[in-house]
Amino acid sequence: MVLKIYFPQCCNRADSGLMVGRWIAGHDSAVVLAVIHYPFIPGQVKRYIQQIQAQSGVELSVLGSWSLPKEGQEGMESFLRDLSTIFPQERWLQINREFGKTGFTCEVLTQDQNGGTTQQEAKKKKKMVEEGDGEAVGDGEEEGEEEKVIFVHYEQKKVMLSQLHPIENGVPDPKADPPSELRQMFRMVANSQPLFFLDKYDDGPLKTTHWQSEGREGSIIVELLKQASAPLCLLISWLLSIWTCFCNIRIFSLYPLRFLSTKLSTCIQLSYRTEHMRTLSSAKPAAGHTQFMRKANILVSLLVDVALGLLLMSWLYRDNHITMLANALVPAADHIAKELDELLQWLMGAPAGLKMNRALDQVLGRFFLYHIHLWISYIHLMSPFIEGILWYGGLSACLGLTFALSLLSDMVALLTFHIYCFYVYGARLYCLKIYSLSSLWRLFRGKKWNVLRQRVDSCSYDLDQLFIGTLLFTILLFLLPTTALYYLVFTLLRLVVVLFQGVLHLSVDFINSFPLFAVGLRIFRSFRLAEGVKFRVLCEEPGTALHLMMEINPLKYGTVVQTYRTPTYSCYPKDSWTALVKKLFVGELIYPWRHKTTKTD
């Protein structure tokens, strides 16, 4: 039988006293949490343990004694052994450190039916291993044969502050398997935080050795920040309630405004930021580790977003950059219109030596040229107001860089609306011909599409229907190259615009969803996010007990991002690459409004 004792490194040089901890349920293991120094009154120790149990909810007990004799304390070992009658336990651990030596001995005493103690295990000589920071950790030389003791040394601070993954959420199912020994040990140390609040420099009836906090100054600053955050959260909640009432006005529920609010990137980003602010301003504390990390990631992302937005504003409103952008916008629009005009003139001729249907080619070319001239007239009409629009639009960067990028995406969509119209016209015409040709092809094979049953059924056609179908099929087939060429050209132009907008949307999504706080924890305090543990052998000699050092194994960076990423509207793609290629081939619209779910003929 193997007895495992999880022993904190900070207690290796503690003064003689009692070891406080708990036995792990279902396992032959004990976790030592602290050492209460001698002198003490047993009644005060019992009241102190009851107080800690009420605060932490962890059932603590006196596991045994720890002896580190000093000059004039030669009889300390026998005195601590007698304490097993005052603190009755089924097994009493007595770890002794020999005077003037680096070794210590361990005995396991069991209580008999008469209330006395018997020695279940002979003395085991433990050889200490000095660590680089001056702390001594022990190894043992076993002389008995009934039970072997293994010491697992751990850093109390890292185990208490770390979160073991995968995370267990919710109330545990009583029918499920009990948690592992390691998870119980982590949970026990984390729930025993009230035990560590007592500073070693405090004046009190009991002196203890355990991990100490970083200092009271840090605790005071954190407490002041908590007190200051309460009125700030109330103010944000009040502002959000006013904003919600404003958005619920009846005029905003009309179809045009409701439709635009679901398509404009700025409105979508505003709705997500409103939800994020509502989460941050919630008066309820985080229910668990996952909710705490989500709030922290949202807060850090919001601060970084606002900081980047202020940097952008400082650049825009310095050295008259907005005027320079406004003056360059109209010439750029004229240049794009000139290039489109030359492209259409090229398509109306013999592009790449292809022989097009001249009548259809001229109709489509003049139709698109007319739209270009209308759009240029609109741009010149709006040119006096462009600088004002840019000036006031730049103020949105004070809300964050994501708002500025979302507004830029909407402005690009408005400035390239004529390209979108060309794409829609060409796609609709091309799609109509593709589905017409497929329907007529089924007519030749004696088939038809059954709309009610959504399948292809057999059908008999008369001679007139076959003649008209053949005539229409021939006309559409010979007109298809001209339509396909226009569709291909304008689809490529549209894809360039969509690619640029996609880069903007990915940037906004990256700022909104990237877990900066979690990644910062992984970089600077990697033990906070634990994927597991690894054990390092401190000393292993023939005939000696095994001493292990438990070290935190941090999460991988990819796992951190995947686990704590905040979900947004861009995290989940709506179509696969195969579906997008299929839609491009048949002429269905790939952006932005509708996704085809049922087949039409």
Protein Blocks (a to p, Z undefined) as FASTA:
>chain_A
ZZdddddfklmmgccddddddddehiacdddfbdcdddddfklmmmmmmmmmmmnopacd
dfbdcddddehilmmmmmmmmmmmmmgcfbdcdddddehiabdcdddddddfkopacdfb
dcddddddddfkopacdddddfbfkbccddddddfklmmmpccddddedjddfkbccddf
klmmmmmmmmmmmmmmpcfkbccfbdcdddddfbjklmmmmmmmmmmmmmmmmmmmmmmm
mmmmmmmpmklmpmklmmmmmmpmklmmmmmmmmmmmmmmpmbdcfblmlmmmmmmmmmm
mmmmmmmmmmmmmmmmgghlmmmmmmmmmmmmmmmmmmmmmmmmmmmmmgehiacdfklm
mmmmmmmmmmmmmmmmmmmmmmmmmmmmmmmmmmmmmnojklmmmmmmmmmmmmmmmmmm
mmmmmmmmmmmmmmmmmmmmmmmnopacdfklopaddddddfklmmmmmmmmmmmmmmmm
mmmmmmmmmmmmmmmmmmmmmmmmmmmmmmmmmcfklmmmmmmmmmlpcfbdcdddfbdc
ehiacddddddddddfklmmmmmpccdfklpcfbdfklmmmmmmnopafbfkbccfbdcZ
Z
